Amino acid sequence: MSSQDKFILYWLDESRAHRILWLLELLELDYDVDVYLRHEETWRGPPELFHVHPLGKSPILEIKFADGRPNLQLAESGLIISYLLKNYDPQRRFSPKGEREQIKMDYYLHYAEGTLEAILMSMLINSTAKRVAPLGMRTLAKVYSRGVNNGYYIHEYHLNLRYLEQQLRAEGTGYFVGGKLTGADIILSFPIYENLFDNEAGVKECADETDLYKKYPNLAAWCDKIKNNPAYSRITDMMRAKVDEMYAMKRRRR
Amino acid sequence: MSSQDKFILYWLDESRAHRILWLLELLELDYDVDVYLRHEETWRGPPELFHVHPLGKSPILEIKFADGRPNLQLAESGLIISYLLKNYDPQRRFSPKGEREQIKMDYYLHYAEGTLEAILMSMLINSTAKRVAPLGMRTLAKVYSRGVNNGYYIHEYHLNLRYLEQQLRAEGTGYFVGGKLTGADIILSFPIYENLFDNEAGVKECADETDLYKKYPNLAAWCDKIKNNPAYSRITDMMRAKVDEMYAMKRRRR
């Protein structure tokens, strides 16, 4: 049984929004996706996103309530996932049972953005900086950005990957909390799977690391579960087709 | 009326832990503070923090329940504040009234770490990198780190400060949510007041910006409220004395 409320997801390609789309699909909610493409050079979101929210960020979720309450606009992935699970998952299909397990899930809803993603984004931005450096300075920029990454971020990156691998090993169920797919896995799908395990070239460039799959077998098995989740495959195929079509239209307009 | 439960806060100097101490004091809870000092050169937390939590982070809050339930260890500021307010503020002295306002407060509990702090920390780490660069490379390192900061972080920094100023202006009460001091102000005290408004030299170095107080009058007035809050002054004086004493002991041991 699904709610009569309607949802609009403001979705940016290759962004944190994909996991929110996944949750809307898992909960069988009545949603529309409003698709935005990144600027091909700056990699930023487009100016139109600022009409949706003053920080121009994605995901933004808008809820139109069937009972006539005014629309609600939500930002921040952790809050969006928390709100959707609290209000649209009465059978707790994607929430664990028991107070301690609920707190653990809520912890990951904060940790994924508050700790993990902050490290990964910084590593990524520092390592792409060398590409935008003036030509003559690129080797130097590479040395320097690698220095900043090695000096701080890479240390934190390894620490966190070992921690996450250990958390999965200790759980022993293949999931982060409660032995099933929950909001914890949904929010972690972006930093762990999309940013890292599905981004070999990026990881090689930032962290000089290959074969994450061998080094972290529990995380690797978890990533396979994400990738092969039927709802996840469905939205990924759907959005890939949609984005390809939008790029093709853009090219035709030139 | 306060709870019989006992709390241990693992507190690192100049860290996100200070606001948790502030909330424990505001809620008149029965707490102990376990104090850790940063490494004087690397600015990291000490190895002992890793005995508390595998990521070596602060704040960590441990709760010893009076009713015999096993201890609970909480990490991530947003989760800690959320948990304390839900369980130890029955009169909602520091939570707003009404569902929409509660969601707005919860938003800031995610935003402060998930968006704002990530930008500020990156700016800071990039700008300190030039100090640890080999001597002959410092000017270059400075140019380069300023390039990365200008290319991405400074843009996001200005965007977020304007946004926060605008949020306060729109509220018109001097607080972020609900016309009184809430968890939103408590979590934002670290990024806005400690990192920026109380850190003129750091802001000058990272963002080449002076006079935040003139540029953002609403944020400035809010910062004054934080600084002059009696509980905030009390814990700040208390911890300053404690940290001074610990440094003095360290020096004597050498």
Chai-1 contact restraints between the chains, C-beta under 6 A:
chainA,res_idxA,chainB,res_idxB,connection_type,confidence,min_distance_angstrom,max_distance_angstrom,comment,restraint_id
A,P54,B,Y163,contact,1.0,0.0,6.0,A-B,restraint_1
A,L55,B,Y163,contact,1.0,0.0,6.0,A-B,restraint_2
A,E76,B,Y107,contact,1.0,0.0,6.0,A-B,restraint_3
A,E76,B,H110,contact,1.0,0.0,6.0,A-B,restraint_4
A,E76,B,Y111,contact,1.0,0.0,6.0,A-B,restraint_5
A,E76,B,G114,contact,1.0,0.0,6.0,A-B,restraint_6
A,G78,B,H110,contact,1.0,0.0,6.0,A-B,restraint_7
A,L79,B,D106,contact,1.0,0.0,6.0,A-B,restraint_8
A,L79,B,Y107,contact,1.0,0.0,6.0,A-B,restraint_9
A,L79,B,H110,contact,1.0,0.0,6.0,A-B,restraint_10
A,D106,B,L79,contact,1.0,0.0,6.0,A-B,restraint_11
A,Y107,B,E76,contact,1.0,0.0,6.0,A-B,restraint_12
A,Y107,B,L79,contact,1.0,0.0,6.0,A-B,restraint_13
A,H110,B,E76,contact,1.0,0.0,6.0,A-B,restraint_14
A,H110,B,G78,contact,1.0,0.0,6.0,A-B,restraint_15
A,H110,B,L79,contact,1.0,0.0,6.0,A-B,restraint_16
A,Y111,B,E76,contact,1.0,0.0,6.0,A-B,restraint_17
A,E113,B,G114,contact,1.0,0.0,6.0,A-B,restraint_18
A,G114,B,E76,contact,1.0,0.0,6.0,A-B,restraint_19
A,G114,B,E113,contact,1.0,0.0,6.0,A-B,restraint_20
A,G114,B,G114,contact,1.0,0.0,6.0,A-B,restraint_21
A,A118,B,A118,contact,1.0,0.0,6.0,A-B,restraint_22
A,S122,B,S122,contact,1.0,0.0,6.0,A-B,restraint_23
A,I125,B,Y152,contact,1.0,0.0,6.0,A-B,restraint_24
A,A129,B,V148,contact,1.0,0.0,6.0,A-B,restraint_25
A,Y144,B,Y144,contact,1.0,0.0,6.0,A-B,restraint_26
A,V148,B,A129,contact,1.0,0.0,6.0,A-B,restraint_27
A,Y152,B,I125,contact,1.0,0.0,6.0,A-B,restraint_28
A,Y163,B,P54,contact,1.0,0.0,6.0,A-B,restraint_29
A,Y163,B,L55,contact,1.0,0.0,6.0,A-B,restraint_30
